[in-house]
């Protein structure tokens, strides 16, 4: 009779949060060690290229003065790249609050804990878009 030995998992402690923007959702896990932040199995610099995007996704870490102290993984889905970037930023801010509650005040003052509620209005049947109607013809 064979006896199976259970593999020991070396689980690292992480701080998880969910960010949303438009139709995009980002699940963020931050680990308390220096390293890369990976978005959908790509480095964050490759997934969100450009200087503007870099300043945006580093803002939660700059506000809390924790830049370079965390590594992490981000799984994003839905929406486009801009929505995913906004969801990732909100996820970073919420994960930092889970890490330490004292970061709530500076992140709130910087406006990084507020979810942007604007979404595209759904299209209605018989209409061309959400509100655009076909041209009316009297005769």
N, C-alpha and C positions, 0 to 999 in steps of 0.2 A: 504494500500500500504506500503510495507516494504522498509525502507531506509537502504542501506548498508553503513556502515562507513568504509572508507579506513584505512587500518592499516598503521601506521607510521613506516617507516623503519628507523632504527638507523644505518645509513651507516657510517662506520669508514673510515677515509682517509687512503688510501694505495698507495704504489708505485709499479707499475706493469712493468714487463719486460719479454721478451721472450728470452730464450737461446736455441741454437741448437748445436748438436754434432753428427756426423755420421747421422743416421736416427732418432735420439731421439730429442724430443722437450720438453722443460720445460717452463711452464708459472708460473712465480714467482710473488707473492704479498707479500710485506713487510709492516708490520704495525709498527708504531713508539711507541712500548711499549714492556716491557720485557715479555717474554713468550716462548712457544715452537715453533719450526719450524716443520710443518707437511708436509710430502710428501705422496701424494695419501692416505690420511686419516691414516697414520702411523707416529709416531715420526721419525725424520730424523735419529736418532741413530739406529732405528730398520730397516729402509728401506735401509740405506747404512751402514752396520755394519763394525767395524774394525777401528783400530787406523789410518791407512793410509787414509782411506776415510774421517775420521773426520778432519784430518789436511788439506785435500784438500778442503772440503766444508766450513771450517772456515777461509780459507786464505783471501777471500775478506773482511771479517769483521776485521781480524787482521791487514791487510794492512791499512785500513781506521780507525783503532782504535775504532770501533763501536761494538765490540764483546759483546753480551748480551743486546744490546739496542733495538733489533728488535725481533718481532715474525713474523711468516709468514706462508703462504700456498704455496705449490708447486704442480702443476699437471703435471706429466710427462707421456709421451706415446712414443711408438716406440723404436726401437733399443734394446740394452741390458742394464744391470746395469751400465757398465762403460760409455757408451754413455750418459745415463740419468744423471749420476753424472757430467760429463763434461758439459752437457747442463744446469744443475742446478747451477753450479759454474758460468757460463757465465751469467745466469739469475740474480743471486745475484749481480754480479758486475754491470750489466746494471741497476738494480733497485736502487742500491746505487748511481749511477750517476744521475738517475732521482730524487732521494731524495735531493742530493746536488751536484752541478756541480764541486765543489772544489775537489771531490774525483776522478775525471777523471784522473788527472795527476799521482797520486800514483798507481792507478789500471792499467793504461796504462804501467807504468814502470815495474810493476810486471808481465806484460803479461797476465792479466786477462780479458782484453776487446777484445782480438783477437780471432775471431772464427777460429777453426781448420777446414780447408776446406777439409781434407781428408775424402773420402767416398768410400764405396765398389763400384767397377765398376759393372754395371748391366750385367747379363748373356745374351748372344746372342743366338738366336735360331740356331739349328744344332750343337752348341758347348756344351762341357760338363760343362765348367765354363765360365767366362768372356772371356778368351783368349785360354783356353786349347781346342785343337781340337782332334777329334777321330784319332786314329792311321791310317796313310796312308798305304795302301797296293797296290803295283804296279801290282801284279797278284792275 
